[in-house]
Amino acid sequence: MKELLTLSFSVGNDLMTTVRLATGGICSLVGIDLDESEDCKVCVTEGLLILRRNGYSTARVVFSQDDGVSVRLVGLDRGGEGEPSVEDDISYALLEALVNELNVEKDGERLCALNFRIGC
């Protein structure tokens, strides 16, 4: 697996567009078609929203090339006691429908990271 880009940032709305643009650029770099690129952007956004709703104020996104694009979303700086919600259920369902593999990492009961792959 070849690491392509790592970003660490606040998960506020102001940087979501920047992360979506970076996601599209990575997908283009590895030759993923437009439909899968759009799916990847949706999945990155939904994953970051899950982290934010679970109390994280910052996140790290790691893009790697591995038979498509592998994405690792890690929650950092858990500032609050975010509550899982019905919106999380919808986000998880969307992720599971669009990605090849979804792995949710927890520390006890607490969500700490999401990993998925899109393409090939």
N, C-alpha and C positions, 0 to 999 in steps of 0.2 A: 504494500500500500504506500503510495507516494503522497505525502502531505503537500497541499497546494497553497492553502491560506488559513491563517488563524486570526480571528477578530475577538477582542474583548471590549465590551461596551455596556452602557446603561440600557436597560430594556424598556425605556420610555418610548412613547410613540414617535419622538422626533428622529430616531435613528433607524426605525423599521424600514423606511424606504431605501436607505443606504445599504442595509443588509440584503434587501431584496435585489437591488442592483448588483451587488457583489455576487450573490447566488446565481443570477442570470449569467454573469460574466464567467464564472467557474464552469457552469454547465456548457456554455459555448466553447470554452477552452478544451474541454474533454470530448466535444462532439455529440453532446446530447441534443436530441431534436427539440423543437420549440414546445411541443405538448408536454414532454417530460420535464423540460426546463420550467414551465409554468407550474407543474405539479410540485417540483422541488421548491420553488419560491413559496408556494402555499404551505408546504410542510414545514419549512424553516420558520415562517411566520407563526403558524399554529403552535409549533414546539416552543417558541419563545413566549407566546402568550400563556401557555401552560406553566412555564417557569415563573413568569410574572405573577400569575394568579396563585401560585404556591409560595409567594413571599420573597422571591429573589429580585434584587434590585439591579444586578448586573449579570451578564452571561458571557460565556466564551463559545464561539462557534469555530469548529475545525472542519475544513473541507479537505478531503483526500480523494485521490483517484484510485479506484478499485473496482473494475468491471462496472464503470459508471462513476457516480459520485457518492462517496460516503460522507455523512454529515454527523458530527457529534456536537450536541448542545449541552453545555454544562452550566448549571446554576451556580452563581458566585454571590457572595455578600447577601446572605439571607437576612433581610432586615425585618421582616414581619412574619406573622404566623398565618400566611395565606391559607385560605380554605379551598380545598378541591370543590368544584362546583359542577353543575350539569353542563356548563360550557366546556369543562375538561372532557367530559364523556363525548361530546360532539367532536372536539378536537382530536381525541384519540381515535374515534371511529374514522375520521377523515384521513388521519395519518395511516392507519391500517389499510384503508382502501387504496391509497396512492403509492405506498412504498413497497419495495421488495422484502425488506426485513425491518422490523421495529424492535428495538431493545430498550426497555425502560429500566434505569438503574435507581435503586433506592438504598438509603442508609437507614435501616430499620423500616419505619413506616413513611419516612420522608423522601420524596422524589429528589434526586440530585442530578440526573442526566438522562438524555434521550439520544439514541443512536439509530440512524436509518440509512438505507442505500436506495438510490434511484438510478435506473438505466441498466442496460445489458443484464 
